[in-house]
Amino acid sequence: MFKSSEAPMTEAGFYLIVGLGNPGREYRQTRHNIGFMLLDRLALRLNLTFSRVESKSLVYERRLRRATIVVAKPQTYMNLSGQASRGYGAVL
């Protein structure tokens, strides 16, 4: 297992990290939103905010070395999250 500072990244690329969850207060602290909670913790740790809405998702984007990393929380219900991921050209 590589530490983040040791991870090999020799080519420029695009990485999409999608945290699954359901929008709305009634799902906020439920098991259905584990993906959202994980991305919220990551954003807090990296001092980032979900700053824009794009492709039916709240997103933040970060450049790391020569790669672009987009982190997305789809604002569709979990069973429709493929709609948001396809907006980035993700193959599902």
C-alpha positions in Angstrom: 0.0 0.0 0.0 1.4 3.4 -1.0 1.2 6.5 1.2 -0.4 9.3 -0.6 3.0 11.0 -1.1 4.5 7.8 -2.6 1.7 6.9 -4.9 3.0 6.5 -8.5 1.5 9.0 -10.9 3.6 9.1 -14.0 0.9 10.2 -16.5 -1.4 13.2 -16.5 -5.0 12.1 -16.0 -8.5 12.8 -14.9 -9.9 11.1 -11.8 -13.5 11.2 -10.7 -14.4 10.3 -7.2 -18.1 10.0 -6.6 -19.6 9.6 -3.1 -23.0 8.0 -3.2 -25.9 9.3 -1.1 -29.4 10.7 -1.2 -30.2 14.4 -1.1 -32.4 15.8 1.7 -32.4 16.2 5.4 -34.1 12.9 6.1 -31.1 11.0 4.8 -28.3 13.2 6.3 -27.0 10.9 9.0 -28.1 7.6 7.7 -26.2 4.6 6.2 -27.5 5.8 2.8 -25.2 8.7 2.9 -21.9 7.1 3.9 -20.4 8.2 0.6 -21.4 11.8 1.2 -20.0 11.7 4.8 -16.7 10.3 3.6 -16.3 13.0 1.0 -17.2 15.7 3.6 -14.5 14.4 5.9 -12.0 14.4 3.0 -12.9 18.0 2.1 -12.6 19.0 5.8 -9.2 17.4 6.0 -8.0 19.1 2.8 -9.6 22.4 3.7 -11.8 22.3 0.5 -15.4 23.1 0.0 -17.9 21.8 -2.5 -17.9 25.1 -4.4 -20.0 24.5 -7.5 -22.9 22.5 -9.0 -22.0 20.7 -12.2 -23.6 17.7 -13.9 -26.3 17.3 -11.2 -23.6 17.2 -8.5 -21.9 19.3 -5.8 -18.2 19.2 -6.8 -14.8 20.4 -6.0 -11.8 20.0 -8.2 -8.1 19.8 -7.3 -4.9 19.5 -9.3 -2.5 17.0 -7.9 0.8 16.8 -9.7 -0.3 16.5 -13.4 -3.7 15.0 -12.7 -7.1 16.6 -12.3 -9.2 15.1 -9.5 -12.9 15.9 -9.3 -14.8 14.9 -6.2 -18.6 14.8 -6.7 -21.7 14.3 -4.5 -24.6 13.6 -6.9 -27.7 15.5 -6.0 -29.9 12.8 -7.5 -31.2 9.9 -5.5 -28.7 7.0 -5.1 -30.3 4.8 -7.7 -30.1 7.7 -10.3 -26.5 8.7 -9.5 -25.3 7.3 -12.9 -26.9 10.3 -14.5 -24.5 12.6 -12.6 -21.5 10.4 -13.3 -22.1 10.2 -17.0 -21.8 14.0 -17.1 -18.1 13.5 -16.6 -17.8 10.8 -19.3 -17.6 8.1 -16.7 -18.2 4.6 -18.1 -20.6 2.7 -15.9 
